[in-house]
């Protein structure tokens, strides 16, 4: 029975997991835990629906949560570019605007949420594209409606700097940006980097994946400047890790 439950916890395939539970019920007194439906106290409202067609100008598939500024405006990324949702004059509805449309040289395929700096400028990453072999970009956007200014800060090339950032960036009090790539210079496992005009590799994940591989999601930065994050694979159980990087 214990072995069956260990197999169930390790199982990623939903059908196989269901087969294991059925076997446990058949050959033992195992009873599935009963779950109670949570009481719903909130009201969910859809404030914008993206177009279902691939050539729609507003884009599709936002992969992470939006960011909210001090005025209550929402900013986010999707496969078309950087968007803003703001309340209309009557505060009864939301107006959608695309602040910047990605081109191949800009990068494309953002996987993360935007962040603000102290001036209210937006930073993010694209997993693919860019002028350096299509391995992703770090970018900045100064939001100003249709006059927003987009700048590629760095284009990854996979030539000593890693490839394909799978998460966004965090920013410290002096304006340094920190993030991860999902692929390192050897073609596997990923890296942690710092960017301030130039890019510096702070850590390469071990080739055998012992300290993790394929970092995704955004890093967290504590008050001492240390970085925390996760990898989706690797570690002793090959199921991912949580790590800390003490930044010197």
N, C-alpha and C positions, 0 to 999 in steps of 0.2 A: 504493500500500500504506500509506504513512504517513498519507494522508488518511483511509483506511478505519479505521485504528486511532484516529485523532483522533475520528472520528465515534462509534466504539465507546465510548471513554472518556466522551464527552459524553452518551451515550444513557442515558435513564432507563427506557425501556420495554424490558422483558426480551425480548419477542419480537423487537423491532427489532434489539436487540443481537445476538441469536442469528442473525438474517438477515445481519448485517454479518460475523460470524465465518464463516459458511458461504461468503459471497462471497469473503472473503480466502483461504480454503482452496482454493477452486475456481480462482482466477486467479493464484495465486502459490505459492511454496514455504512459505508460512506454516504453522506447526504450532502447535496449541494447547499452552500449557504444561501439563505433566502434574503433578498434585498428588498428594502422598503422604498417606495417611490417618494422622492423628496417633495416637500411642500413647495409649491411655486409661489413666490411673493413678488416677483418682478414682471415687467412687461417688456417684451422684445419688439423692436420696431426696425424694419428695414429702411434705411435712409437713402440708399442708392443701390441700384442693380446694374452691374456691368453687362454690356451687350454680349450676346452669345456668338456673334459672328467674328471670325478671325481678323477681318479687316476693319473692325469698328475703331474709330479714332480714340475712344476712351480706354481701350485696352481690356485685358482680362487678367484673372488669376493673381490677385494680390496675395503674396505668400506669408505675410507677417502683419502684425498689428500696426495701426496708424499711430502717429505722434500727435499730441494735442498742444497747441501753443497757449499763451496766457489769455488770448481772446476767445479760446474755444474752437479755433479752426483745426481741422484734421489734415495731416499730411501723410502720404504713404507712397509706396512703389507698387507698380504692377508690370506686366510684360511690355507695356507701351511706353512707360516713363514715370515721371514724378507727378502726383496729383494732389489737389487740395479740395477739401469740402468745407464750405463756409455757410453760415446761416444767412438766409436772405434778410431783407430789410425788416420784414414783419416777424422774424424769428420763428416762423412757422414751417419752414422748409429748408432744404439744403441745396446749395448751388455747387455743381461739380466743375472743376477746371483742370486741364492738363497743363502743368507749368512747364514741362519739358518732355519732348518725345525722343526716346533713345534712338540713336543710329548705331550701326555696327562699331564705329570708331569710339562712340561714347561708352560702349559696353551694353550688355543686356542680360536679362535673367537674374534680377535682384532676389535674394533669398531672405532678406532681413528687414527690420524696422529702421526708419531714419532716426538720426539723433540731431539735436541742436547744439551749437556752441553758444557762448555767452552773448553773441551778437544776434542770435536767432537764425544763423545760417544752418543749412541742412547738409549732413554728410551721410554717405552710404557706399555700398559696394555693388558691383555687378559681377556675377559669376563667370560670364563669358564675354567675348568681344574685346574691343580695344585695338590699338594700333601696333601692338607688340606681339602679335601671334595669336590673338584671340583668347587669351588666358584669363581675362577679367580685368576690372578696373576699380580704383577708389575714386570717388567723385565728391564734389561740393556743389551745392545749389544755393544761390542767394535768392530767396523767394520774393517775387514782386509781380504777381499776376502774369500777364502775357510778356512782361519785360524781365522775367526771372533770368538770372545768369547762371549757366551750367558750365563747370570746369572739370575736366579730367585731371585729377591730381597725380595719378600713377596708373600705368598700364603694365600688368604682369606679363612676363614672357616665358616663365618656366626655365630661365637660364641662370639660376642661382637665387631666384627670388620667390619660388613657389608658383602655384597655379590655382585658379578656381576658388576664390574666397566663398566659403559656404555660409558665413555669417557676416554681420555688419561690423562697424567699428565702435569703439568707445573712445572718449576724449578726456584727457586730464586737464588740470587747471592751467597748464602752460600751453595747451593746444596740441599736444602730441596725440596721435591716433594709434590705436592698438587693435589688431584683428588677427584672424587666422586664415590660412589657406587649407584646402582639403587634400591637396597634392603637393609634395615637396620636391626638392631638386632631383631626387632619385626616382620620381614618378609614383611615390606612394606615401601614405600616412599623414602628411601635412606639417604645417609650421605655425608658429606664433611670431607676428612681426610688429614692429613699431615704425610709424611713418611721421616724419616732419621734414618736408622738402626732399629728403632721401629716405629710402627704405632700408631697415636693418632687421635681420633675422635674429630673434631672441631665443628661439628654441626650435629644434627639429625633432619631431617625434621619432622614436627608435624604429629602425628598419623592421625589427621583428614584432613591432606593435605592442611591446611590453608596457609602455606608458600610454597607450592609446593610439588610435588611428582615425582619420576622417573626422576632424573637429567640425562641428556645426553649431549654429546658434551664436549669439553674441557673447562676448566676454563681459565679466563683471569686474569693476575696479574699486578697491577699498581705499580708505583715507590715507593709507601708507603707500599707495601706488602699486600694490600687489594685484595680480590678475588671477581671476578664477574662470574656469570654463569646463566644458564637457567634450568628450569624443564619443562618437556613435558606435565605435567598434574598438577592438583591442583590449588590453589589460589581461589579467590572469585568466578571466573567464571568457575572453573574447566578446564581451557584451557591452563594452564601453567603460569609460572612466570619468571621474571628476578630478580636476587637477588645480593646483595653485602654482603660479610662477612668481617668485620673489624678484621684483624688478630692481636692479641695482642702479 
